[in-house]
Amino acid sequence: MTKDKKAYQVIIVGGGPAGIATALTLTARGVSNCIIEAQLEPSRKLGEAIPPNAKPLLKKLGILHLVETPEHIAYYGNKSCWGTNELEQSEFIQGIHGHGYLLDRFLFEKQLRKHAVDQGCILSAGYKLKKTLRTEQGVEVHIDNGSTSVTLLADYIVDATGRKASVAQQFGMSKRAIDSQFAMVFKAKLTTPMEHQIMVEATKNGWWYMAPQNETELTLMFFTLKELLPLKNEMRSYVQKEFETTLHLSKITSTESFDFDNIKVMPAGTSRLDVSYGDHWIAVGDAAFSFDPISSYGITSALASGYYAGHALSSCLANEEDAMLAYSYLMENAFKAYMEKLGSHYELEIRWKGSAYWKNRFPVASKVYVKN
């Protein structure tokens, strides 16, 4: 195995939206950086929606043109059955930013990588993080791709590793789970095209999310508590039974079109680091704060945290005092606003207040968790 050693001002671990937004911001401000990404090629991640109010941020990051390509679908609003038995429509078109976008998420991940490289960012794909050490000057990071082992030196390291917060954990930090919500995710085939809208429907044991990927495919997710998840051999029947309880979604598509053989189960609740930065490190995206998907904070929040972290790091490297503290203050206030919004939304659903799922949501909804 060959060995190499390189130095940058900032190392970013994770090449998703948060990591790339950080790199783009740093590069625009003349700060040398390197993105370390374990996956050699992008994969399709969850989360398709870019709301209209994200457009100013996309412009600041210089990536608005990416979502305006024809492969991404104009997104004019949502339909939801929440709090009542009616399917209600909410439209964006009256807002100042117009429509949003339903992404081809696999394409978007590819676009972000290419754009970052085109802008001069250094992307080391296929490298896994092995060890992170603090030094007197900053951090020492060891990575390898199976044939080459590389030691990287930097003033700062950015944790953009998602919910697992791998870098922060190596520094002794841990994510605090605020609730135990999980998602069961799978695909369905469409025999006829459907509206380019996200549809949400609450049920007794959780809530459903449905979004078209293209003219022939849907993404479906059922959100429930970890303790309510079925055994693996009961997954198919559980999902089918839960879907049949929907008042509206079950009329749009049939369980016969579901890909029951590829159901993925993953955490989908709210969690956070107690602190979003420390000596020579900072966390962005899901590594810092992981959001309930009902909030639609996902991609936009990841991009925003990368943008603000990039500016904080650039200012810190220019010896500007309190730059990291300002980033933390911004993130804490955004999280507080999120928790208040989340609480208000869950409190709208009163049809099953006695069920295990909804009893769990009300304590979450009534608690604003911020760092003391």
C-alpha positions as CSV (number, residue, x, y, z in Angstrom):
1,M,0.0,0.0,0.0
2,T,1.4,3.4,-1.0
3,K,1.4,6.3,1.4
4,D,1.0,10.0,0.9
5,K,0.8,13.2,3.0
6,K,-1.1,16.4,2.1
7,A,-2.0,19.6,3.9
8,Y,-5.1,21.9,3.6
9,Q,-6.6,24.6,5.7
10,V,-9.9,22.6,6.0
11,I,-10.8,18.9,5.6
12,I,-14.4,18.0,4.9
13,V,-15.5,14.5,5.7
14,G,-18.7,13.7,3.6
15,G,-19.5,14.7,0.1
16,G,-23.3,15.2,0.4
17,P,-25.1,18.5,0.1
18,A,-23.8,19.8,3.5
19,G,-20.2,18.9,2.8
20,I,-20.2,20.3,-0.8
21,A,-21.9,23.5,0.3
22,T,-19.1,24.0,2.9
23,A,-16.5,23.3,0.2
24,L,-18.0,25.7,-2.3
25,T,-18.2,28.5,0.3
26,L,-14.6,27.9,1.4
27,T,-13.3,27.8,-2.1
28,A,-15.1,31.0,-3.0
29,R,-13.4,32.7,-0.1
30,G,-9.9,31.4,-1.0
31,V,-9.6,28.7,1.7
32,S,-7.9,25.5,0.6
33,N,-10.0,22.4,1.4
34,C,-10.5,18.8,0.5
35,I,-13.7,16.7,0.5
36,I,-13.3,13.1,1.7
37,E,-16.1,10.9,0.5
38,A,-16.3,7.2,1.1
39,Q,-18.5,6.4,-1.9
40,L,-16.7,6.3,-5.2
41,E,-19.9,7.2,-7.0
42,P,-22.9,9.0,-5.8
43,S,-26.0,7.1,-4.7
44,R,-29.7,8.1,-4.6
45,K,-30.4,9.5,-1.2
46,L,-33.8,10.2,0.4
47,G,-35.4,13.6,0.2
48,E,-36.6,15.0,-3.0
49,A,-38.2,18.4,-2.2
50,I,-36.6,21.8,-2.5
51,P,-39.1,24.4,-1.3
52,P,-39.4,27.7,-3.1
53,N,-37.9,29.7,-0.2
54,A,-34.6,27.8,-0.8
55,K,-34.0,29.7,-4.1
56,P,-32.0,32.6,-2.5
57,L,-29.7,30.2,-0.8
58,L,-29.2,28.2,-4.0
59,K,-28.3,31.5,-5.7
60,K,-25.7,32.3,-3.0
61,L,-24.1,28.9,-3.4
62,G,-24.1,29.3,-7.2
63,I,-26.1,26.1,-7.7
64,L,-29.6,27.3,-8.7
65,H,-28.9,26.3,-12.3
66,L,-28.4,22.7,-11.2
67,V,-32.0,22.3,-10.1
68,E,-33.4,24.2,-13.2
69,T,-32.3,21.4,-15.5
70,P,-35.3,19.5,-17.1
71,E,-34.6,16.3,-15.2
72,H,-35.8,18.0,-12.0
73,I,-39.6,18.6,-11.8
74,A,-41.3,21.9,-11.0
75,Y,-43.0,21.5,-7.6
76,Y,-46.1,23.5,-7.0
77,G,-47.4,22.3,-3.6
78,N,-48.4,19.5,-1.3
79,K,-51.5,17.5,-0.6
80,S,-52.0,16.3,3.0
81,C,-54.5,14.5,5.1
82,W,-53.6,15.6,8.6
83,G,-55.9,16.5,11.5
84,T,-59.0,15.8,9.4
85,N,-60.2,13.2,7.0
86,E,-60.0,15.6,4.1
87,L,-57.1,15.7,1.6
88,E,-56.2,19.4,1.6
89,Q,-54.1,21.3,-1.0
90,S,-51.4,23.8,-0.2
91,E,-49.9,25.7,-3.2
92,F,-46.7,27.7,-3.5
93,I,-47.6,29.6,-6.6
94,Q,-48.8,32.6,-4.6
95,G,-45.5,33.0,-2.8
96,I,-42.8,35.4,-3.9
97,H,-40.4,32.6,-4.9
98,G,-42.8,30.7,-7.1
99,H,-42.5,26.9,-7.4
100,G,-40.1,24.6,-5.8
101,Y,-38.4,21.5,-7.2
102,L,-38.9,17.7,-6.9
103,L,-35.4,16.4,-7.5
104,D,-34.0,13.4,-9.3
105,R,-31.9,12.9,-6.2
106,F,-29.3,10.6,-7.8
107,L,-28.7,13.2,-10.6
108,F,-28.6,16.0,-8.1
109,E,-25.8,14.3,-6.1
110,K,-23.9,13.8,-9.4
111,Q,-24.4,17.4,-10.3
112,L,-23.2,18.7,-6.9
113,R,-20.0,16.6,-7.2
114,K,-19.2,17.8,-10.7
115,H,-20.0,21.4,-9.9
116,A,-17.7,21.3,-6.8
117,V,-14.8,20.0,-8.9
118,D,-15.5,22.5,-11.7
119,Q,-15.3,25.3,-9.1
120,G,-11.9,24.1,-8.0
121,C,-12.8,22.0,-4.9
122,I,-10.7,18.9,-4.4
123,L,-12.8,15.8,-4.0
124,S,-11.2,12.5,-2.9
125,A,-13.9,9.9,-3.6
126,G,-13.6,6.3,-2.5
127,Y,-11.6,7.1,0.6
128,K,-12.7,5.9,4.1
129,L,-11.9,7.8,7.3
130,K,-9.8,5.6,9.5
131,K,-8.6,7.9,12.3
132,T,-8.7,11.5,13.3
133,L,-6.2,13.0,15.8
134,R,-5.9,16.5,17.3
135,T,-2.5,18.2,17.0
136,E,-1.2,21.4,18.4
137,Q,-1.7,23.0,15.0
138,G,-5.0,21.4,14.1
139,V,-6.0,17.9,13.0
140,E,-4.3,14.9,11.5
141,V,-6.6,12.7,9.4
142,H,-5.8,9.2,8.1
143,I,-7.8,7.9,5.1
144,D,-7.4,5.0,2.6
145,N,-9.1,3.6,-0.4
146,G,-7.7,0.0,-0.2
147,S,-4.6,0.7,-2.2
148,T,-3.5,4.1,-1.0
149,S,-3.2,5.4,2.5
150,V,-3.1,9.2,2.9
151,T,-2.4,11.4,5.9
152,L,-4.0,14.8,5.8
153,L,-3.1,17.8,7.9
154,A,-5.4,20.7,8.4
155,D,-6.3,23.6,10.7
156,Y,-10.0,22.4,10.9
157,I,-12.1,19.4,10.1
158,V,-15.8,19.5,9.1
159,D,-18.1,16.6,10.1
160,A,-20.5,16.2,7.2
161,T,-21.0,12.5,7.7
162,G,-24.7,12.6,8.3
163,R,-26.7,11.2,11.2
164,K,-23.8,9.0,12.4
165,A,-21.6,12.1,13.1
166,S,-18.4,10.0,12.7
167,V,-15.9,12.8,13.2
168,A,-17.7,14.2,16.3
169,Q,-17.8,10.7,17.8
170,Q,-14.1,10.3,17.4
171,F,-13.7,13.5,19.4
172,G,-15.9,12.1,22.2
173,M,-19.2,13.8,21.1
174,S,-22.5,11.8,20.8
175,K,-25.8,12.5,19.1
176,R,-28.8,13.0,21.4
177,A,-32.0,11.3,20.1
178,I,-35.0,13.4,20.9
179,D,-37.5,10.7,19.7
180,S,-37.4,7.2,18.3
181,Q,-39.1,7.7,14.9
182,F,-38.0,5.4,12.1
183,A,-38.9,5.3,8.4
184,M,-39.7,2.3,6.2
185,V,-38.8,3.2,2.7
186,F,-39.6,1.5,-0.6
187,K,-40.6,2.1,-4.2
188,A,-43.7,1.6,-6.2
189,K,-44.4,1.4,-10.0
190,L,-46.8,3.8,-11.6
191,T,-49.1,2.5,-14.4
192,T,-50.3,6.1,-15.1
193,P,-48.4,9.4,-14.3
194,M,-49.5,11.3,-11.2
195,E,-49.3,15.0,-10.2
196,H,-45.9,16.3,-9.4
197,Q,-46.7,16.8,-5.8
198,I,-45.7,15.4,-2.4
199,M,-48.6,13.7,-0.6
200,V,-48.7,13.1,3.2
201,E,-51.3,11.2,5.1
202,A,-51.5,10.6,8.9
203,T,-52.8,7.2,10.2
204,K,-53.2,5.7,13.6
205,N,-49.7,4.2,13.8
206,G,-47.7,6.9,12.0
207,W,-47.8,8.8,8.7
208,W,-47.2,8.2,5.0
209,Y,-45.1,10.2,2.5
210,M,-45.5,9.7,-1.2
211,A,-43.5,11.5,-4.0
212,P,-43.1,10.8,-7.7
213,Q,-39.5,10.1,-8.8
214,N,-40.5,10.2,-12.5
215,E,-43.4,9.3,-14.7
216,T,-43.3,5.6,-13.7
217,E,-41.9,5.4,-10.2
218,L,-42.9,6.5,-6.7
219,T,-41.0,6.8,-3.4
220,L,-43.0,5.8,-0.4
221,M,-42.1,6.1,3.3
222,F,-44.0,5.1,6.4
223,F,-42.9,6.8,9.6
224,T,-43.6,5.1,12.9
225,L,-41.8,4.4,16.2
226,K,-38.9,2.1,16.6
227,E,-40.8,0.0,19.1
228,L,-43.7,-0.4,16.6
229,L,-41.5,-1.8,13.8
230,P,-42.3,-5.4,12.7
231,L,-39.9,-8.3,12.5
232,K,-38.2,-8.6,9.2
233,N,-40.3,-11.6,8.1
234,E,-43.5,-9.6,8.9
235,M,-42.4,-6.4,7.1
236,R,-44.4,-7.0,3.9
237,S,-47.7,-7.8,5.6
238,Y,-47.2,-4.9,8.1
239,V,-46.6,-2.3,5.4
240,Q,-49.5,-3.6,3.3
241,K,-51.9,-3.5,6.2
242,E,-50.8,0.0,7.2
243,F,-51.2,1.3,3.7
244,E,-54.7,-0.1,3.4
245,T,-55.7,2.0,6.4
246,T,-55.1,5.2,4.4
247,L,-58.1,7.1,3.2
248,H,-56.6,8.7,0.1
249,L,-53.2,7.2,-0.8
250,S,-54.6,3.7,-1.2
251,K,-56.9,5.0,-3.9
252,I,-54.0,6.4,-5.9
253,T,-51.8,3.3,-6.1
254,S,-52.2,-0.4,-5.3
255,T,-50.0,-2.4,-2.9
256,E,-49.6,-4.8,-5.9
257,S,-47.2,-2.3,-7.4
258,F,-45.0,-2.0,-4.3
259,D,-41.4,-3.3,-4.2
260,F,-41.8,-5.2,-1.0
261,D,-38.5,-7.0,-1.4
262,N,-36.5,-3.8,-1.0
263,I,-37.9,-2.1,2.1
264,K,-35.2,-0.1,3.9
265,V,-35.6,0.8,7.6
266,M,-33.7,3.8,8.9
267,P,-33.8,6.4,11.7
268,A,-36.0,9.4,10.9
269,G,-36.4,11.2,14.1
270,T,-35.0,14.4,15.6
271,S,-31.5,14.2,17.0
272,R,-28.6,16.6,17.7
273,L,-25.1,17.2,19.0
274,D,-25.1,19.1,22.2
275,V,-22.5,21.4,20.6
276,S,-22.0,22.0,16.9
277,Y,-18.3,22.9,17.1
278,G,-15.2,22.4,19.2
279,D,-11.4,22.7,19.0
280,H,-10.5,22.5,15.3
281,W,-13.8,20.9,14.3
282,I,-17.3,21.9,13.2
283,A,-20.4,19.8,12.3
284,V,-22.8,20.5,9.4
285,G,-26.0,19.0,8.1
286,D,-27.4,15.9,9.7
287,A,-24.2,15.4,11.7
288,A,-25.1,18.5,13.8
289,F,-28.9,18.4,13.7
290,S,-31.1,15.7,12.2
291,F,-34.7,16.7,11.4
292,D,-38.0,15.0,11.3
293,P,-38.9,14.7,7.5
294,I,-42.4,16.2,8.2
295,S,-40.6,19.6,8.5
296,S,-39.1,19.5,5.0
297,Y,-35.9,20.9,6.5
298,G,-33.6,18.2,5.0
299,I,-31.7,19.3,1.9
300,T,-32.2,23.0,2.5
301,S,-30.9,22.9,6.0
302,A,-27.9,20.8,5.0
303,L,-27.0,23.3,2.3
304,A,-27.6,26.3,4.6
305,S,-25.5,24.8,7.4
306,G,-22.6,24.2,4.9
307,Y,-22.9,27.7,3.6
308,Y,-22.8,29.3,7.1
309,A,-20.1,26.9,8.4
310,G,-17.9,27.8,5.4
311,H,-18.2,31.5,6.2
312,A,-17.5,30.8,9.9
313,L,-14.4,28.8,9.1
314,S,-13.1,31.4,6.7
315,S,-13.6,34.1,9.2
316,C,-12.0,32.0,12.0
317,L,-8.9,31.4,9.8
318,A,-8.7,35.1,9.3
319,N,-8.5,35.5,13.0
320,E,-11.9,37.0,13.4
321,E,-13.1,36.4,16.9
322,D,-16.4,34.7,17.7
323,A,-17.0,33.4,14.2
324,M,-17.7,29.8,15.4
325,L,-19.8,31.1,18.2
326,A,-21.9,33.0,15.7
327,Y,-22.4,29.8,13.7
328,S,-23.5,28.0,16.8
329,Y,-25.9,30.8,17.8
330,L,-27.4,30.7,14.3
331,M,-27.8,26.9,14.3
332,E,-29.3,26.8,17.8
333,N,-31.9,29.5,16.9
334,A,-32.8,27.6,13.7
335,F,-33.2,24.4,15.7
336,K,-35.4,26.2,18.3
337,A,-37.6,27.5,15.5
338,Y,-37.8,24.0,14.0
339,M,-38.9,22.5,17.2
340,E,-41.6,25.1,17.7
341,K,-42.8,24.5,14.1
342,L,-42.7,20.7,14.6
343,G,-44.7,21.0,17.8
344,S,-47.4,23.1,16.1
345,H,-47.7,20.7,13.2
346,Y,-48.0,17.5,15.3
347,E,-50.5,19.1,17.6
348,L,-52.9,19.5,14.6
349,E,-53.4,15.8,14.5
350,I,-55.9,14.9,17.2
351,R,-57.7,11.9,15.7
352,W,-55.6,9.2,17.4
353,K,-54.3,10.9,20.6
354,G,-54.5,7.7,22.5
355,S,-52.5,5.6,20.1
356,A,-48.9,4.7,20.9
357,Y,-47.4,6.7,18.0
358,W,-49.3,9.9,18.6
359,K,-48.9,9.8,22.4
360,N,-45.2,9.7,21.6
361,R,-45.4,12.7,19.3
362,F,-47.1,15.0,21.8
363,P,-44.2,15.0,24.3
364,V,-41.8,15.7,21.4
365,A,-44.1,18.4,20.1
366,S,-44.4,20.2,23.4
367,K,-40.6,20.2,24.2
368,V,-38.2,22.7,22.7
369,Y,-34.8,21.1,23.1
370,V,-31.8,23.5,23.0
371,K,-28.4,23.6,24.6
372,N,-28.5,25.0,28.1
